[in-house]
Amino acid sequence: MYQLAGEYDCKIDAKGRLKLPSGLLKQLGDISLNFTINRGFETHLMLYPDSEWLKKTKEIDQKLNIYKTKDREVLRYFYRGATKVAADSSERILIPKGLMQFAGLKKEVVLFAYQKQVEIWAKDRYEAMISKEPDEFAVMADAIFSNENEAKKDE
């Protein structure tokens, strides 16, 4: 079992290939380097190892009903652009051009790994995003986690 963490500055070559950093590869361990890449919730990309993509799609498919308009819209957005990619012998993945355009990826990118997934950001967009850390971060975290702790006390 793996748990990903870290920020990695990387470069995309002229052909749209991204070399996976060794620190990330070590965390992935022995899993195959087959992934699904798609649009993130903001203007970045998400990279999921195949096993994690299967879990995400199962979760969303079970929760959403294709006979409800809003659910169909969410499904379309979630799956839009989803593409299977596999690392080559040099541990590079080819990012589809349409996804590169969506996320504004050029040469310099940042990989932000957490849980079992990796966000791929254009370096300038990532830096802008992290510079907007809310002043009330501690208050937000307290509100989220204190409610969780209260629920556990009630059990």
Phi, psi and omega in degrees: 000142182236155175223119185270148176201143172132161174242134183228122173279127183223171177232146174257132181280177184298339180268001180087020180263140180243121177281123178288129183291148183300324179298323177287318179300320178299320180293326179290335176067227187271004182291156178292152181266050174253132187224167164241134178242138175204183182292143174269183180286330173256192182276067175216178178247157176244135177242119182243129168302149184310317182297323179286321177301318179300318178294316181298315182291324177297316180298311183290323180293326179285328185275335186252146183249118183295349180270001176250130184304309182298320178297317178298320179297317179296315178302314180299316181294316182299316184275346184299121178089352182301127185221134175284133175225150178228143178290141176276187183294343177262013179062040177248146172245147178265120180270125180301142183303317180299321178289323176299318179295316180305314185271359180066031182284133175239233182276314184265127179226163174237131172262126179243106185261133174204155185051246181232034182212167183226126172272140176243117185241145164297136186305316182294321179291323178296314180297321177295319181295313184286341178285349181262027180302129184293142177298332183265026182305316180297321179294318179298312181298319179299317181296320180290309187279332178290325176296321179295317180294322178296320180296322179293324179295325182286343183287000000 
